[in-house]
């Protein structure tokens, strides 16, 4: 599934970094947790 949505995931990550800043984005698991919740039904796919 990660490859299926690669472009959208990459774009989402860039937008997240722009909104919260690189330090917070890279230093916290929030984005990955949200991605797993939304696309993987809560499983740790990403």
Phi and psi in radians as a Rosetta constraint file:
Dihedral C 1 N 2 CA 2 C 2 CIRCULARHARMONIC -0.951 0.35
Dihedral N 2 CA 2 C 2 N 3 CIRCULARHARMONIC -0.690 0.35
Dihedral C 2 N 3 CA 3 C 3 CIRCULARHARMONIC -1.201 0.35
Dihedral N 3 CA 3 C 3 N 4 CIRCULARHARMONIC -0.587 0.35
Dihedral C 3 N 4 CA 4 C 4 CIRCULARHARMONIC -1.058 0.35
Dihedral N 4 CA 4 C 4 N 5 CIRCULARHARMONIC -0.620 0.35
Dihedral C 4 N 5 CA 5 C 5 CIRCULARHARMONIC -1.940 0.35
Dihedral N 5 CA 5 C 5 N 6 CIRCULARHARMONIC 0.337 0.35
Dihedral C 5 N 6 CA 6 C 6 CIRCULARHARMONIC -0.907 0.35
Dihedral N 6 CA 6 C 6 N 7 CIRCULARHARMONIC -0.896 0.35
Dihedral C 6 N 7 CA 7 C 7 CIRCULARHARMONIC -1.076 0.35
Dihedral N 7 CA 7 C 7 N 8 CIRCULARHARMONIC -0.751 0.35
Dihedral C 7 N 8 CA 8 C 8 CIRCULARHARMONIC -1.183 0.35
Dihedral N 8 CA 8 C 8 N 9 CIRCULARHARMONIC -0.665 0.35
Dihedral C 8 N 9 CA 9 C 9 CIRCULARHARMONIC -1.151 0.35
Dihedral N 9 CA 9 C 9 N 10 CIRCULARHARMONIC -0.773 0.35
Dihedral C 9 N 10 CA 10 C 10 CIRCULARHARMONIC -1.054 0.35
Dihedral N 10 CA 10 C 10 N 11 CIRCULARHARMONIC -0.769 0.35
Dihedral C 10 N 11 CA 11 C 11 CIRCULARHARMONIC -1.120 0.35
Dihedral N 11 CA 11 C 11 N 12 CIRCULARHARMONIC -0.731 0.35
Dihedral C 11 N 12 CA 12 C 12 CIRCULARHARMONIC -1.077 0.35
Dihedral N 12 CA 12 C 12 N 13 CIRCULARHARMONIC -0.740 0.35
Dihedral C 12 N 13 CA 13 C 13 CIRCULARHARMONIC -1.081 0.35
Dihedral N 13 CA 13 C 13 N 14 CIRCULARHARMONIC -0.801 0.35
Dihedral C 13 N 14 CA 14 C 14 CIRCULARHARMONIC -1.069 0.35
Dihedral N 14 CA 14 C 14 N 15 CIRCULARHARMONIC -0.732 0.35
Dihedral C 14 N 15 CA 15 C 15 CIRCULARHARMONIC -1.136 0.35
Dihedral N 15 CA 15 C 15 N 16 CIRCULARHARMONIC -0.688 0.35
Dihedral C 15 N 16 CA 16 C 16 CIRCULARHARMONIC -1.098 0.35
Dihedral N 16 CA 16 C 16 N 17 CIRCULARHARMONIC -0.807 0.35
Dihedral C 16 N 17 CA 17 C 17 CIRCULARHARMONIC -1.053 0.35
Dihedral N 17 CA 17 C 17 N 18 CIRCULARHARMONIC -0.727 0.35
Dihedral C 17 N 18 CA 18 C 18 CIRCULARHARMONIC -1.096 0.35
Dihedral N 18 CA 18 C 18 N 19 CIRCULARHARMONIC -0.612 0.35
Dihedral C 18 N 19 CA 19 C 19 CIRCULARHARMONIC -1.373 0.35
Dihedral N 19 CA 19 C 19 N 20 CIRCULARHARMONIC -0.705 0.35
Dihedral C 19 N 20 CA 20 C 20 CIRCULARHARMONIC -1.892 0.35
Dihedral N 20 CA 20 C 20 N 21 CIRCULARHARMONIC -0.202 0.35
Dihedral C 20 N 21 CA 21 C 21 CIRCULARHARMONIC 1.629 0.35
Dihedral N 21 CA 21 C 21 N 22 CIRCULARHARMONIC 2.608 0.35
Dihedral C 21 N 22 CA 22 C 22 CIRCULARHARMONIC -1.100 0.35
Dihedral N 22 CA 22 C 22 N 23 CIRCULARHARMONIC -0.703 0.35
Dihedral C 22 N 23 CA 23 C 23 CIRCULARHARMONIC -1.071 0.35
Dihedral N 23 CA 23 C 23 N 24 CIRCULARHARMONIC -0.845 0.35
Dihedral C 23 N 24 CA 24 C 24 CIRCULARHARMONIC -1.181 0.35
Dihedral N 24 CA 24 C 24 N 25 CIRCULARHARMONIC -0.764 0.35
Dihedral C 24 N 25 CA 25 C 25 CIRCULARHARMONIC -1.041 0.35
Dihedral N 25 CA 25 C 25 N 26 CIRCULARHARMONIC -0.784 0.35
Dihedral C 25 N 26 CA 26 C 26 CIRCULARHARMONIC -1.437 0.35
Dihedral N 26 CA 26 C 26 N 27 CIRCULARHARMONIC -0.365 0.35
Dihedral C 26 N 27 CA 27 C 27 CIRCULARHARMONIC -1.687 0.35
Dihedral N 27 CA 27 C 27 N 28 CIRCULARHARMONIC 0.007 0.35
Dihedral C 27 N 28 CA 28 C 28 CIRCULARHARMONIC -2.316 0.35
Dihedral N 28 CA 28 C 28 N 29 CIRCULARHARMONIC 2.734 0.35
Dihedral C 28 N 29 CA 29 C 29 CIRCULARHARMONIC -1.598 0.35
Dihedral N 29 CA 29 C 29 N 30 CIRCULARHARMONIC 0.147 0.35
Dihedral C 29 N 30 CA 30 C 30 CIRCULARHARMONIC -1.021 0.35
Dihedral N 30 CA 30 C 30 N 31 CIRCULARHARMONIC -0.804 0.35
Dihedral C 30 N 31 CA 31 C 31 CIRCULARHARMONIC -1.131 0.35
Dihedral N 31 CA 31 C 31 N 32 CIRCULARHARMONIC -0.796 0.35
Dihedral C 31 N 32 CA 32 C 32 CIRCULARHARMONIC -1.130 0.35
Dihedral N 32 CA 32 C 32 N 33 CIRCULARHARMONIC -0.704 0.35
Dihedral C 32 N 33 CA 33 C 33 CIRCULARHARMONIC -1.085 0.35
Dihedral N 33 CA 33 C 33 N 34 CIRCULARHARMONIC -0.744 0.35
Dihedral C 33 N 34 CA 34 C 34 CIRCULARHARMONIC -1.149 0.35
Dihedral N 34 CA 34 C 34 N 35 CIRCULARHARMONIC -0.715 0.35
Dihedral C 34 N 35 CA 35 C 35 CIRCULARHARMONIC -1.063 0.35
Dihedral N 35 CA 35 C 35 N 36 CIRCULARHARMONIC -0.796 0.35
Dihedral C 35 N 36 CA 36 C 36 CIRCULARHARMONIC -1.106 0.35
Dihedral N 36 CA 36 C 36 N 37 CIRCULARHARMONIC -0.694 0.35
Dihedral C 36 N 37 CA 37 C 37 CIRCULARHARMONIC -1.143 0.35
Dihedral N 37 CA 37 C 37 N 38 CIRCULARHARMONIC -0.762 0.35
Dihedral C 37 N 38 CA 38 C 38 CIRCULARHARMONIC -1.350 0.35
Dihedral N 38 CA 38 C 38 N 39 CIRCULARHARMONIC -0.866 0.35
Dihedral C 38 N 39 CA 39 C 39 CIRCULARHARMONIC -1.627 0.35
Dihedral N 39 CA 39 C 39 N 40 CIRCULARHARMONIC -0.416 0.35
Dihedral C 39 N 40 CA 40 C 40 CIRCULARHARMONIC -2.016 0.35
Dihedral N 40 CA 40 C 40 N 41 CIRCULARHARMONIC 0.215 0.35
Dihedral C 40 N 41 CA 41 C 41 CIRCULARHARMONIC 1.061 0.35
Dihedral N 41 CA 41 C 41 N 42 CIRCULARHARMONIC 0.525 0.35
Dihedral C 41 N 42 CA 42 C 42 CIRCULARHARMONIC 1.623 0.35
Dihedral N 42 CA 42 C 42 N 43 CIRCULARHARMONIC -0.129 0.35
Dihedral C 42 N 43 CA 43 C 43 CIRCULARHARMONIC -1.367 0.35
Dihedral N 43 CA 43 C 43 N 44 CIRCULARHARMONIC 2.676 0.35
Dihedral C 43 N 44 CA 44 C 44 CIRCULARHARMONIC -1.487 0.35
Dihedral N 44 CA 44 C 44 N 45 CIRCULARHARMONIC 1.374 0.35
Dihedral C 44 N 45 CA 45 C 45 CIRCULARHARMONIC -1.593 0.35
Dihedral N 45 CA 45 C 45 N 46 CIRCULARHARMONIC -0.507 0.35
